[in-house]
Amino acid sequence: MDELLTDLNPTASAKDYAGRDGFDENFLGVHVPLPGLDGAETVLLPYTHFSVLMRLDKRLAAVTGVGIDGEKLMHLDRSGINWRLDPRLREDQQTGERVYAHNDIDRGHLVRRSSACWGETVAEAEQANEDTFHYTNAAPQAAKFNQGMELWLGIEDYLQEHAAQYRSRAVVFTGPIFSALDPVYRGVDIPLRFFKVAAFIHDSELAATGYVVDQSPQLADMPDMPRPGVTEDVPPLGPFRTFQAPIRDIAVLTGLDLDQLVEVDRMPIAATIGAAPVGSTWRELGAVEDLDLDFDLEG
């Protein structure tokens, strides 16, 4: 359970964020934009080295995008950093401390702080570190640590380690997969699945891979939670199961524009699945070694 205190930062204003450049769409030397979303009201929030596309009807991010610079990564700790609301949005447009208080639900980072902690100076990396502790960059996730969660985090660890080893770059898009099965808790939909899409340069060409983590409980354990509504009953969340999945499936499930990355998906079966049903070709992963990322990231 995350024990950091919460700072609503009432003195902060939108002007304090004027210098944030956000996710660099040309970070890889190839134009890779943050995926867009049609059919929902969104607001783009730039931070240091990453951006969050907020979905206002859900009060959570639709997608986040971060660039990882392996040549400039720094190891910084999280001590003294409090979670805070973003003053560029109204409080009722983001999910704050009320959802996470007095329960076993974690504030799950979408952009991991270690991925954003890089820069020309320590001050730049420290600002990125602090920026990851905005509630706009969090989503409710199971607090109980388990092997599946370790594997989910291991995907980005793997990318960071390779980027650092080869002094190269990678881009990671992360977000919830909303569905009608998501339980409502304290007025907020609790996503049961999340996605991650990694983009990188391989053999001088753009390449990408996609992953889905599922924290769905057994159906028999699901309480009757009316939709929409507010309940104080904490929804049961199952152990994390991690899958490598075609980026095409992630696009279908989220509604995000991922066409560019669908075309360069490295999942071996992705090019031949045709009209296969969504989810039919997912491959459950049991260890980091199963990630099927046998490549050297290039700068």
C-alpha positions in Angstrom: 0.0 0.0 0.0 1.3 3.4 -0.9 1.9 5.3 2.3 2.7 8.7 0.9 0.7 11.6 2.2 -1.5 13.6 -0.1 -0.9 17.3 -0.9 -3.8 18.9 -2.7 -1.3 21.8 -3.4 -4.0 24.5 -3.1 -1.5 27.3 -3.8 -0.4 25.8 -7.2 -1.9 27.3 -10.4 -2.0 26.5 -14.0 0.7 29.2 -14.6 3.1 27.0 -12.6 3.0 24.4 -15.4 3.6 26.8 -18.3 7.1 25.4 -18.9 6.2 21.8 -19.1 6.9 20.5 -22.7 5.2 17.1 -22.2 5.7 14.0 -24.4 8.0 14.6 -27.3 6.4 13.2 -30.4 9.7 13.2 -32.3 11.6 11.5 -29.4 12.6 8.5 -31.4 13.7 10.5 -34.5 10.5 9.3 -36.1 7.2 11.1 -35.6 5.2 9.0 -33.1 2.2 11.0 -31.7 0.4 10.4 -28.5 -2.7 8.3 -29.5 -5.8 10.3 -29.8 -9.3 9.3 -28.7 -12.6 10.1 -30.5 -16.0 10.1 -28.9 -15.0 11.3 -25.5 -14.1 14.7 -24.0 -10.4 14.8 -23.3 -7.8 17.3 -22.1 -4.1 17.0 -22.8 -1.9 17.7 -19.8 1.9 18.1 -20.5 4.4 17.3 -17.7 8.2 16.9 -17.7 9.0 14.2 -20.3 5.5 12.8 -20.4 1.9 13.8 -21.2 -1.5 12.6 -19.9 -4.6 12.6 -22.1 -7.3 12.9 -19.5 -10.7 11.4 -20.2 -13.1 13.7 -18.3 -16.1 11.4 -18.2 -14.0 8.8 -16.4 -11.9 11.2 -14.3 -8.9 9.1 -15.3 -6.4 9.1 -18.1 -7.3 7.7 -21.5 -3.6 7.3 -22.2 -0.2 8.5 -21.0 3.0 8.8 -23.1 6.6 9.0 -21.9 9.9 9.0 -23.6 12.8 7.1 -21.8 16.3 8.4 -22.5 18.7 5.6 -21.5 21.7 7.9 -21.8 20.3 10.4 -19.2 18.5 8.2 -16.7 19.0 9.1 -13.1 18.3 7.1 -9.9 16.2 9.3 -7.7 14.1 8.3 -4.6 10.5 9.3 -3.9 11.0 10.5 -0.3 9.1 13.7 0.5 7.0 13.7 -2.7 3.2 13.9 -2.0 0.4 13.0 -4.4 -1.4 16.1 -5.6 -4.3 17.3 -7.8 -3.5 19.1 -11.1 -4.7 22.7 -10.8 -5.3 22.8 -14.6 -8.4 20.7 -14.0 -11.3 21.1 -11.6 -11.3 18.7 -8.7 -14.4 17.0 -10.1 -12.6 16.3 -13.3 -9.9 14.1 -11.7 -9.8 11.2 -9.3 -8.3 12.3 -6.0 -7.5 10.9 -2.6 -11.1 10.0 -1.7 -11.0 6.9 -3.9 -7.8 5.7 -2.3 -8.4 6.5 1.4 -8.9 3.8 4.0 -8.9 0.8 1.7 -6.6 -1.7 -0.1 -6.6 0.2 -3.4 -3.3 1.6 -4.6 -2.6 4.8 -6.6 -1.0 3.0 -9.5 1.4 5.1 -11.5 0.6 5.0 -15.2 3.9 6.7 -16.2 6.4 5.1 -13.8 8.5 7.7 -12.1 11.8 5.8 -12.9 10.9 6.1 -16.6 10.6 9.9 -16.5 13.6 10.5 -14.2 16.2 11.7 -16.7 17.5 14.9 -18.0 20.5 17.2 -18.7 20.5 18.2 -15.1 19.4 16.7 -11.7 16.9 19.5 -11.4 15.2 18.4 -14.6 15.0 14.8 -13.5 13.7 15.8 -10.1 10.9 17.9 -11.7 9.9 14.8 -13.8 10.0 12.7 -10.6 7.7 15.0 -8.8 5.4 15.4 -11.8 4.6 11.7 -11.8 2.9 12.1 -8.5 -0.2 13.9 -9.9 -3.4 12.0 -9.5 -3.9 12.5 -13.2 -1.1 10.0 -13.6 -2.7 7.4 -11.3 -5.3 4.8 -11.6 -6.9 2.5 -9.0 -5.1 -0.8 -8.8 -4.9 -3.8 -6.5 -2.7 -3.1 -3.6 -1.6 -6.7 -3.0 1.7 -7.4 -4.5 1.9 -10.5 -6.5 4.0 -12.2 -9.2 1.8 -10.9 -12.0 2.2 -7.3 -10.9 6.0 -7.8 -10.6 5.9 -9.0 -14.3 3.8 -6.0 -15.4 6.4 -3.6 -13.9 9.2 -5.8 -15.3 8.2 -4.9 -18.8 9.1 -1.3 -18.3 12.2 -2.3 -16.2 13.3 -4.4 -19.2 12.9 -1.5 -21.5 14.7 0.9 -19.2 17.6 -1.5 -18.6 18.1 -2.0 -22.3 17.8 1.8 -23.0 20.4 2.4 -20.3 22.7 -0.4 -21.5 22.6 0.8 -25.2 22.3 4.5 -24.3 19.2 4.6 -26.5 15.6 5.6 -26.3 12.1 4.1 -26.1 8.6 5.4 -25.9 5.9 3.8 -23.7 2.1 4.5 -23.9 0.0 3.2 -20.9 -3.6 3.5 -19.9 -6.8 1.8 -18.7 -9.0 -0.4 -20.7 -12.5 0.7 -19.7 -15.4 -1.8 -20.1 -19.0 -2.2 -18.9 -17.7 -4.8 -16.4 -15.6 -2.2 -14.4 -17.0 -1.9 -10.9 -18.0 1.6 -9.7 -16.4 2.6 -6.4 -17.0 6.0 -4.7 -18.3 7.3 -8.0 -15.3 6.2 -10.1 -15.0 3.3 -12.5 -12.2 0.9 -11.4 -10.6 -0.4 -14.6 -10.0 -4.2 -14.5 -7.5 -4.1 -17.3 -4.6 -1.9 -18.4 -2.5 -1.7 -21.5 1.1 -0.9 -22.3 2.5 -0.3 -25.8 6.3 0.2 -26.2 7.7 1.8 -29.3 11.4 1.8 -30.2 13.9 1.7 -33.1 15.1 -1.7 -34.3 17.3 -2.2 -37.3 16.8 1.5 -38.1 13.0 1.0 -38.3 10.2 1.8 -36.0 8.9 -1.2 -34.1 6.4 -1.8 -31.3 4.9 -4.4 -28.9 1.7 -4.4 -26.9 0.8 -5.8 -23.5 -2.4 -6.1 -21.3 -2.6 -6.7 -17.6 -5.9 -8.1 -16.2 -6.8 -7.7 -12.5 -10.3 -9.2 -13.0 -11.6 -11.2 -10.0 -13.4 -14.5 -10.4 -16.9 -13.6 -11.5 -18.4 -15.4 -8.5 -16.6 -12.9 -6.3 -18.0 -9.8 -7.9 -20.5 -8.0 -5.8 -23.6 -6.5 -7.2 -22.6 -2.9 -7.9 -25.2 -0.8 -9.7 -24.1 1.4 -12.6 -23.8 4.3 -12.3 -23.6 4.8 -8.5 -21.4 5.2 -5.5 -20.6 2.4 -3.2 -18.3 2.1 -0.2 -17.8 -1.6 -0.8 -14.2 -2.1 -2.1 -14.4 -4.1 -5.3 -12.5 -7.3 -5.3 -9.5 -7.3 -7.6 -7.8 -10.4 -8.7 -4.1 -11.2 -9.1 -2.5 -9.6 -12.0 -2.3 -11.7 -15.2 0.0 -10.2 -17.9 -0.4 -10.9 -21.6 1.4 -10.0 -24.8 -1.3 -8.9 -27.1 -1.6 -7.5 -30.6 -1.6 -3.8 -30.7 -4.6 -4.1 -33.0 -6.6 -5.6 -30.1 -5.6 -2.8 -27.8 -6.8 -0.2 -30.3 -10.2 -2.0 -30.6 -10.6 -2.2 -26.8 -9.6 1.4 -26.0 -10.8 3.3 -29.1 -7.3 4.9 -29.3 -5.7 5.7 -32.6 -2.8 3.2 -32.7 -2.8 2.6 -36.5 0.9 3.6 -36.9 2.0 1.1 -34.2 -0.3 -1.7 -35.4 1.6 -1.6 -38.7 5.0 -2.2 -36.9 3.8 -4.6 -34.2 6.5 -7.2 -33.5 4.2 -9.8 -32.1 4.9 -12.7 -34.5 1.3 -13.7 -35.0 0.0 -10.1 -35.4 0.7 -10.0 -39.1 -1.3 -13.1 -39.9 -4.3 -13.0 -37.5 -6.5 -11.2 -40.0 -10.0 -10.9 -38.5 -9.3 -13.2 -35.5 -11.5 -12.3 -32.5 -10.0 -9.8 -30.0 -8.2 -11.7 -27.3 -7.9 -15.0 -29.2 -4.2 -14.7 -29.8 -3.1 -13.2 -26.5 -0.1 -15.0 -24.9 -0.1 -15.1 -21.1 3.4 -14.4 -19.7 4.9 -16.1 -16.7 8.3 -14.4 -16.5 10.2 -11.4 -17.9 12.0 -13.9 -20.1 8.7 -14.6 -21.9 8.4 -11.0 -23.2 9.6 -11.8 -26.7 11.8 -8.7 -26.8 15.0 -10.2 -28.2 16.5 -7.1 -29.6 19.1 -4.4 -28.9 17.5 -0.9 -28.7 19.2 1.5 -31.0 19.6 5.2 -30.6 
